[in-house]
Amino acid sequence: MDRREFIKCAVSMFAYLSLPLTTGSRSDSHLPWPDYIVSNGAQKTPRMQTPPPAPWGRIATWWRQAVRTEPSPQADLVTWKGRDEIIPLYAATIGEAPWPGNPVWYQTKGGFIHSGYVQPAERTPNTEIIAPVLEPGFWAQVCIPIVEAHWQPHRGRGYKLYYGTVYRVVDAVTDEDGHWWYQLQDGITFAPGPYVPTEAMRRIPPEELAPISPGRSDKWIEINLETQSLSCIEGETTVFSTGISSGAAGTPTPRGEHRVLYKRHTRRMIGGSGDGYYDLPGIAFPVYFTHSAVAIHGTYWHNDFCRPHSHGCVNVSNQAAQWIFRWVEPVIEYTEYERKSSDETSGTRIVVT
């Protein structure tokens, strides 16, 4: 990657990762760090920074992550953060990339942490209780960093579900103390499954899943593996773009021209073996374009959309996945779990180069 390409990618990553996750209003976080870098004891260099994409971050990997005094892998270590720790995010800033493509760091308590394995998250408990839940239920998304699901309300070992994951709610019950719980299906089990507290699940209303530009025959998606980018195009006009993580070495994303074969509101994806085994419930809005189940889908196990990570799928943020899901053909009804294209040429065209 030459200097020009690096700067272009850095600016794109910074613009994407600094976007807010919701359109709801919230007060900006206090920025405890100066907006400049002091070098040589006196000279001040402006620091490029914006408000954070969300007020909180979850460590999304099993590898511990370093908090450092400056946004650089060479800076002094302040402390380590482990999997599923929740940290405050004060700002996003451009620093020294620990690997090509992602120079975005977050300011947090005590220093800076690289953004690659920090999932931005809101902590906005749901206050709406829908009971009874009419068939076939409604779609909901985890609205706090982590929630534990139980096979009976408040009973049994908990199973962690993460911010932004999507499930169908099929029932609402109260426990012995009068607290409300939702029962989940689709995205975690095919039959009615575990329960989670209602405050952890935000209902996704139908208007947030309504089709975007339905019926247009000139829609197509360009996925560029070299630049790790995805563009949604209508005719010759790009209407949406986002960074991606494509298939890693050994499990590449298939090149060539494809069509959307089917799409789902959510999916639990299980696969791999040994160190590569994965079990990922609630994957948001997968759009499948090969018979081997390669899909564009939401991601919550990393935040590094500028280099390959996957087992062949195209990782995007949950927000990007929702937009793409709404835009591509075929149109899916709110009540449906899955919708297949009528034939192998009717789905939106996807070109992987």
Secondary structure, 3 states (H helix, E strand, C coil): CCHHHHHHHHHHHHHHHCCCCCCCCCCCCCCCCCCEEEECCCEEEECCEECCCCCEEEECCCCCEEEECCCCCCCCEEEEECCCCEEECCEEEECCCCCCCCCEEEEECCEEEEHHHEEEECCCCCCCCCCCCCCCCEEEEECCCEEEEECECCECCCEEEECCCEEEEEEEEECCCCCEEEEEECCCCCCCCCEEEHHHEEECCHHHHCCCCCCCCCEEEEEECCCCEEEEEECCEEEEEEECECECCCCCCCCEEEECCEEECEEEEEECCHHHCEEEEEEECCEECCCCCCEEEECCCCCCCCCCCECCCEEECHHHHHHHHHHCCCCCCCCCCEEECCCCCCCCEEEEC
